[in-house]
Amino acid sequence: MIIYKYPFSIRDYISIAMPQGAEILSVQVQDRGTFIWAAVDINKPLENKLFRLIGTGHEIDSLDYKSLKYIGTFQLTGFVGHLFEVL
């Protein structure tokens, strides 16, 4: 296993190709960019992981919420985002 970081843009849904079985560790801002850190086995085939980004004060449908796993919260120039993995 190795820890990689994956950049992403601010949008409602985020799809990132990661090795199968990637373990999401954290989401944070670094040098004005947003990143997800994950422990990965680079020998495994890639799969697309889907994430949902929800800003503070934005509604979450209760049905959608049940299919989300909380990853973390970050702040970027006045925006507070809460990142979830879509299960």
BAFI-3210 file (N, C-alpha, C; in Angstrom, 3 decimals, decimal comma, padded with zeros to 6 digits):
// residues 87
n [1|2|3|4|5|6|7|8|9|10|11|12|13|14|15|16|17|18|19|20|21|22|23|24|25|26|27|28|29|30|31|32|33|34|35|36|37|38|39|40|41|42|43|44|45|46|47|48|49|50|51|52|53|54|55|56|57|58|59|60|61|62|63|64|65|66|67|68|69|70|71|72|73|74|75|76|77|78|79|80|81|82|83|84|85|86|87]
n.u [000,848|000,354|000,314|-001,538|-002,325|-005,176|-006,234|-009,124|-011,923|-014,207|-017,394|-020,727|-020,820|-018,150|-015,885|-013,337|-010,607|-009,292|-007,152|-008,662|-010,267|-009,248|-008,550|-010,093|-008,657|-008,565|-009,749|-008,650|-007,489|-004,752|-002,305|-004,200|-005,579|-007,861|-007,886|-007,999|-006,851|-005,655|-005,118|-003,609|-003,297|-001,162|-000,924|-003,348|-006,265|-007,743|-010,629|-013,579|-014,288|-017,005|-017,901|-019,704|-020,177|-021,125|-022,209|-022,113|-025,260|-026,673|-029,263|-029,775|-031,100|-032,999|-033,051|-030,837|-028,845|-028,632|-027,156|-024,595|-021,217|-019,570|-016,663|-015,065|-014,589|-013,863|-012,377|-012,430|-011,555|-013,917|-015,876|-017,380|-017,032|-018,431|-017,456|-018,546|-018,462|-020,029|-021,923]
n.v [-001,184|002,286|005,790|008,034|011,214|012,851|015,256|017,420|019,158|021,732|020,707|019,283|016,430|014,120|012,231|009,901|008,085|005,342|002,795|-000,433|-001,137|001,004|002,899|005,550|008,281|011,025|014,404|017,510|020,941|022,100|024,366|026,074|024,241|021,456|018,247|014,657|012,179|008,872|005,454|003,176|000,288|000,091|-001,866|-002,929|-003,063|-000,086|001,698|003,693|005,933|007,423|010,554|012,801|016,180|018,486|021,621|023,687|024,414|023,597|021,518|018,009|015,240|012,859|010,202|010,071|010,603|008,269|006,640|007,545|007,919|009,586|011,524|013,820|017,303|020,466|023,750|026,428|029,437|030,811|028,959|026,127|022,813|019,523|016,322|013,304|009,782|008,059|005,265]
n.w [000,000|-000,580|000,051|-001,759|-003,244|-004,541|-006,735|-006,935|-008,405|-007,326|-007,272|-007,533|-007,870|-007,953|-009,724|-009,474|-010,658|-009,084|-007,643|-007,221|-004,133|-002,719|000,185|001,593|003,168|003,928|003,360|002,243|002,058|000,196|-000,485|-001,824|-003,354|-003,703|-002,253|-002,108|000,024|-000,151|000,781|-001,249|-003,396|-005,847|-007,734|-008,291|-010,452|-011,917|-010,750|-010,952|-008,428|-006,834|-005,553|-003,401|-003,021|-000,653|000,242|003,207|004,593|002,398|001,167|001,822|000,352|002,121|001,282|-000,408|001,492|002,980|001,358|001,448|002,573|005,040|004,560|005,140|006,145|004,694|004,277|001,986|000,889|002,025|001,339|002,735|002,572|002,541|002,210|000,808|000,235|-002,365|-001,896]
ca.u [000,000|001,036|-000,656|-001,564|-003,308|-005,934|-006,858|-010,481|-012,537|-015,434|-018,651|-021,619|-020,383|-016,748|-015,488|-011,882|-010,094|-008,371|-007,059|-009,723|-010,010|-008,619|-009,114|-010,076|-008,123|-008,795|-009,947|-008,130|-006,988|-003,301|-001,900|-005,404|-006,180|-008,582|-007,308|-008,394|-005,749|-006,134|-004,145|-003,934|-002,396|-001,032|-000,943|-004,748|-006,868|-008,445|-012,087|-014,019|-014,993|-017,883|-018,025|-020,724|-019,729|-022,290|-021,825|-022,870|-026,521|-027,347|-030,094|-029,451|-032,272|-032,804|-032,752|-029,442|-027,967|-028,440|-026,194|-023,361|-020,303|-018,872|-015,201|-014,479|-015,000|-012,742|-012,730|-011,678|-011,963|-015,308|-016,725|-017,170|-017,536|-018,500|-017,277|-019,089|-018,312|-021,306|-021,801]
ca.v [000,000|003,573|006,884|008,960|012,295|013,028|016,582|017,470|020,483|021,928|020,461|018,426|015,035|014,009|010,864|009,794|006,736|004,886|001,343|-001,125|-001,313|002,192|003,335|007,008|008,692|012,415|015,444|018,762|021,961|022,279|025,398|026,531|023,152|020,475|016,921|013,478|011,259|007,493|004,362|002,391|-000,737|000,521|-003,037|-003,304|-002,311|001,147|001,802|005,057|006,157|008,583|011,333|013,855|017,341|019,252|022,822|024,012|025,096|022,971|020,379|016,647|014,371|011,803|008,963|010,174|010,591|006,884|005,972|008,320|007,709|010,841|011,482|014,923|018,683|021,353|025,149|027,015|030,823|031,090|027,791|024,986|021,643|018,250|015,311|011,980|008,769|007,454|003,805]
ca.w [000,000|-000,643|000,164|-002,893|-003,150|-005,772|-006,813|-007,483|-008,538|-006,556|-007,988|-006,744|-007,966|-008,330|-010,056|-009,497|-010,894|-008,041|-007,630|-006,487|-002,707|-002,127|001,473|001,664|004,467|004,315|002,347|002,782|001,138|000,232|-001,455|-002,539|-004,124|-002,890|-002,474|-001,342|000,258|-000,059|000,796|-002,441|-003,919|-007,242|-008,612|-008,553|-011,562|-011,553|-010,786|-010,661|-007,161|-006,942|-004,328|-003,398|-002,256|-000,205|000,968|004,416|004,317|001,259|001,574|001,407|000,324|003,119|000,572|-000,833|002,655|003,420|000,472|001,501|003,697|005,316|004,468|005,889|005,885|004,404|004,019|000,884|000,613|002,373|001,084|003,619|001,865|003,252|001,177|001,077|-000,809|-002,751|-001,737]
c.u [000,891|-000,030|-000,463|-002,529|-003,890|-006,577|-008,284|-010,960|-013,823|-016,636|-019,458|-021,172|-018,972|-016,451|-013,971|-011,500|-009,036|-008,256|-008,189|-009,308|-009,343|-009,330|-008,966|-009,670|-008,556|-009,128|-009,480|-007,754|-005,475|-002,934|-003,045|-006,016|-006,876|-008,111|-007,969|-007,139|-006,331|-004,947|-004,540|-002,875|-002,286|-001,002|-002,358|-005,284|-007,635|-009,955|-012,435|-014,757|-015,776|-018,038|-019,096|-020,215|-020,939|-021,797|-022,674|-024,116|-027,270|-028,108|-029,546|-030,750|-032,021|-032,503|-031,298|-028,498|-027,658|-027,416|-024,847|-022,542|-019,479|-017,355|-014,569|-015,006|-013,753|-013,271|-011,822|-012,275|-013,454|-016,270|-016,367|-017,841|-017,446|-018,487|-017,775|-018,723|-019,690|-021,114|-022,581]
c.v [001,244|004,662|007,828|010,088|012,538|014,408|016,470|018,912|020,530|021,766|019,455|016,968|014,990|012,534|010,830|008,332|006,419|003,368|000,724|-001,309|-000,130|002,567|004,850|007,421|010,082|013,260|016,748|019,710|022,043|023,277|025,804|025,479|022,185|019,075|015,879|012,625|009,866|006,537|003,411|001,327|-000,471|-000,646|-003,498|-002,495|-001,088|000,968|003,254|005,089|007,452|009,235|012,395|014,958|018,208|020,434|023,010|024,801|024,531|021,739|019,063|015,856|013,200|010,461|008,951|010,005|009,171|006,146|006,700|007,966|008,989|010,631|012,596|016,268|019,519|022,757|025,697|028,371|031,073|029,951|026,701|023,789|020,393|017,159|013,957|011,053|008,192|005,945|003,065]
c.w [000,000|-000,520|-001,014|-002,581|-004,535|-005,774|-007,338|-007,519|-007,736|-007,487|-007,183|-006,709|-008,531|-008,583|-010,196|-009,709|-009,841|-008,145|-006,788|-005,030|-002,036|-000,831|001,570|003,075|004,886|003,099|002,978|001,655|001,326|-000,860|-002,380|-003,461|-003,185|-003,279|-001,578|-001,192|000,447|000,016|-000,325|-002,706|-005,411|-008,228|-008,943|-009,727|-011,056|-011,623|-010,481|-009,338|-007,312|-005,574|-004,517|-002,498|-001,934|000,625|002,215|004,029|003,131|001,734|001,040|001,452|001,270|002,470|000,119|000,352|003,117|002,565|000,443|002,740|003,869|005,273|005,294|005,426|005,631|004,144|002,926|000,552|000,832|002,119|002,085|002,962|002,713|002,186|001,661|-000,075|-001,090|-002,712|-002,798]
res [m|i|i|y|k|y|p|f|s|i|r|d|y|i|s|i|a|m|p|q|g|a|e|i|l|s|v|q|v|q|d|r|g|t|f|i|w|a|a|v|d|i|n|k|p|l|e|n|k|l|f|r|l|i|g|t|g|h|e|i|d|s|l|d|y|k|s|l|k|y|i|g|t|f|q|l|t|g|f|v|g|h|l|f|e|v|l]
***
